[in-house]
């Protein structure tokens, strides 16, 4: 089930994050390879493929990023450029040693049948210090002071900031220096994290304390775990790419 009314609406939602990323010139200049996992028609991937910069003379130049999309349904692909390629594959299992600087996943991770395995696979596909952008709907929400729970067709798991932090950290993503936000009365969790020096770990044997020792969690989350032996969402405080402060007790 598509949450958005159209592919254009989905892309407009993506642009809220893409345009923030574009403000970081040094980052945009440092990357070469982008992979969109679950790229759909390819509008988000085309944004990366056609991105430009201004040279020292103020002339507009293309970044010419190498852009790869992965999707099971190629019949939907409607956008293509010379530096953009879409592969028909399951993003949970796709393993071609792509060495991505950025893995982008907007409204696709919710379809994963093995989310822990998927994040492990993505981590192994990334360059050192690569960035993962994960945007996924939280399906258990408080909206205007009322509980709202939705189980969408084709979605097998519910995601919250607490279980996303564990799944990301246990798979070697640095959530300590990551960026997270969820706006009040809005279901979307936005995550930007980086591949750390730590390899993906075994979730059966890796505890919250293990992740704290490796400093893979936000400072507020580590304080909550050290105090209570578990992670409380109401204790989590994070910052977003815009500089916005997010108190998860209020979302």
Secondary structure by P-SEA (a helix, b strand, c coil): ccccccaaaaaaaaaaaaaaaaaaaaaaaaccbbbbccccccaaaaaaaabbbbccccbbbbcccbbbbbbccccccccccccbbbbbcccccccccccccbbbbcccccccccaaaaaaaaaaaccccbbbbbbbbbcccccccbbbbbbcccccccccaaaaaaaaaaaccccccbbbbbcccccbbbbbbbbccccccccccccaaaaaaaccccaaaaaaaaacccccccccccccccccccccccc
